[in-house]
Amino acid sequence: MDSSAFKRLLLPHYRRMYATAITILRNSDDASDAVQEAFTRLWEKRDDLPNIDTPEAYCVTTIKRVCIDRIRKNTLPINEVTEDTLLISDDSDIQADNRESLQLVTLLMNKLPEQQRQVLQLRAFNDCSLEEIESITGLTGVNVRTLLSRARRRMKELFNSNI
């Protein structure tokens, strides 16, 4: 596929891709970068593109995957959450308690299954809405709520067994 055919086939879907990216990433600069990266990926696969039935759906799926990749790269793993993410008082006893609590939460979250840990981390540490978690993980709303509920229940069980 040459550049003119590429432009005719995919460029009309730029606005839809940008709208999808801005919905997921919530930042216009990041959304623009994600769309650019998506077009780069599409250009690299340009020889396979004439075979797709719905170019718009293909473009939207590509931008969703790019956004998810960007979020995963930018999301701190729970092991890297630091004291800066906690509200720390000037009192050294409270600081010590906060460090211990953070270490315990980190340890307990590492015992959760991967999907439960990811959903709980996105909700608790990144303040993502359920819809945002759905788009990031690719899970349905019911699955996200179930995983979140199970993760919270398991964390409570693990916490109570450590006290």
VENPE-V231123 format. One record per run of one state. SS is the DSSP state (H for helix, E for strand, C for the rest). FROM is the first residue (numbers start at 0). TO is the last residue. Records with the same first field share a line. If there is no record, write none. Layout:
SS=FROM-TO / FROM-TO
This chain:
C=0-1 / 25-26 / 44-44 / 49-53 / 74-76 / 80-81 / 85-90 / 109-112 / 124-128 / 137-139 / 162-162
H=2-24 / 27-43 / 45-48 / 54-73 / 77-79 / 82-84 / 91-108 / 113-123 / 129-136 / 140-161
